[in-house]
Amino acid sequence: MAKLLYSDTTLAVSHLVNDIERGTIALPELQRPYVWPAAKARDLFDSMYKGFPVGSLLFWKTGAEPGARQIGTETKQAVPQHLIVDGQQRLTSLYAVITGAAVLRDDFTTRRIRLAFRPTDATFAVTDAAVEKDPEYLHDISTLWAPNSRKKVVRAFLERLAEKRELDEEEKDRLDTALDDLHGLGNYQFKIVELSETIDEEEVAEIFVRINSNGVTLNQADFILTLLSVFWEEGRRALEDFCREAHQPSLDNSSPFNWHIQPEPSQMLRVTTAVALRRAVLKQVYVVLRGRDIDTGKPSADLREEQFGRLQAAQKHALDLTNWHEFLQCLERAGFRGSKMISSANAVIYTYALWLVGRVDYQVPLGRLRETIARWFFMAHTTSRYSGSFETRVEQDLARLSGVDAGDADAYLATLNKVVDDTLTQDYWAITLPNNLETAASKSPALMAYIAALNILDADALLSTGKVRTRLDPAITAKKGIERHHLFPKNHLKNSGVTETPRINQIANMALVEWSDNIAIADQRPADYWPAQVTAKQIPGDRLARQRHWHALPDDWEHMPYDEFLAARRTLIASVVRDAFTRLSETTQHTTPGH
């Protein structure tokens, strides 16, 4: 039989709680969103009270020497000797309820897990307004475990209940015994499975991602962030704070909030990793924290400090609000106005990494950097560059800069622009993009590129004097604004024998119009509604011509057979996208050095 990679032991709940408080056991869920509903914590305590088994906990010995301190923290906290790999939600529930500690929820608010207990029939409940008013319940069982408070809490509970109904001594004894049994859950024994410290991080990661803990699926990013809590809690907290603030706008102070992306900690850690280590694989962070050479895997205390210094500096740049806001201007410049236009978060994250590399390592002036990064993002998002095996592609892109001397802004920009030009070739515009437009997908990268192009060109909505980019302002929540309209209406197509939804909803059959126009057009034939709408709108001929160009309408399109119309319009849409991208390119070429 293969050598076992684990050992078994048992620990009481009180022992586990004390070890968490001392920092011997790392419990990162106290800083990460707690995803269990309170009812699951209630069920956990109910099962323990009844003596039921509630599953084992899986720990990993971190290999940290007793007394070892974390890196990069002013207080030099101890490095935990055990990391919880499976059972994080259960252990968080136990710790939070017994100590009364607040947990971070998935909406990034903090609140306590308040459970109540009715000793007359040993019923647990989630504390709510109704339970608060019921004297039969001990409203907050956490108070039982506060230092030197058990007798006081029990006495107060009995006095409150006695105000409602009469209690004889026998019942008081029964209630006291039930509450004493509840307090005794501190002695409940958990089976602990302990992974050996000799297991390398890849083996632990494999174990970690194979586990499905009570319906909470774990992945490698969770594992790396958990490790970060062990070795660099300060860095982990900074990531969490940034991402929490990015989810809600601030009326008082500058914040990471924006309309393009609300990043997760793992995504910002990917930015840091790419900038510091020129790597896209998150497990390299663990290699750095353990003080190993990224290429050889050999340990070195000096190397640990040097590599960590790079990681720390990169994260500081990545979370800097000035950098973040300047980068977001690149997305706006590329025509992408908000998250509804973003179909690839990876394109945002790794384009930000390249922006930081250009700004920090190559000192590229902001104006020049903005134009080149706008082109890069347009290319990366439109071509799905960072989909699929994106880590390999990211590392290839970063490796292209390995021969560029630090501070050489011109060479950095030339390297990125060459990749863009080599990707968006004549064949791409003439063949690939029209083919990619042959879909009904509402968040197709090709469709998003077309909408971005309309923003870059400052195009009107079709048959309107209003601008597409104004109508797509994500900061304005309009009840009715701009809508995607079927140029060949659905019912008209169905009456003509085209019944398949994917054919009806083709990108090439959709145009951006104001909602009132969409209602007026209804289900009329193009040959009927188009001349009527043109006449009614009284748009000058030159402006109407521009609109026909922006919205890629073939000559005499309203009389074309449907499939012929779709093919012709795909080609014209691709041409409009190319026109907008060319405008970006012309701006880049005319941005002079130093500006």
Secondary structure, 3 states (H helix, E strand, C coil): CCCCCEEEEEEEHHHHHHHHHHCCEECHHHCCCECCCHHHHHHHHHHHHCCCCCCCEEEEECCCCCCCECCCCCCCCECCCEEEEECHHHHHHHHHHHHCCCEEECCCCEECCCEEEECCCCEEEECCHHHHHCCCCECCHHHHHCCCCHHHHHHHHHHHHHHHCCCCHHHHHHHHHHHHHHHHHHHCEEEEEEECCCCCHHHHHHHHHHCEECCEECCHHHHHHHHHHHHCHHHHHHHHHHHHHHCCCCCCCCCCCCCCCCCCHHHHHHHHHHHHHCCCCCHHHHHHHCCECCCCCCECHHHHHHHHHHHHHHHHHHCCHHHHHHHHHHHHHCCCCCHHHCCCHHHHHHHHHHHHHHHHHCCCCHHHHHHHHHHHHHHHHHCCCCCCCHHHHHHHHHHCCCCCCCCCHHHHHHHHHHHHHHHCCHHHHHHHHHHHCCCCCCCCHHHHHHHHHHHHCCCECCCCCCEHHHHCCCCCCCCCCEEEEECCCHHHHHHCCCCCHHHHCCHHHEEEEEHHHHHHHCCCCHHHHHHHHHHHHCCCHHHHHHHHHHCCCCCCHHHCCHHHHHHHHHHHHHHHHHHHHHHHHHHHHHCCCCC
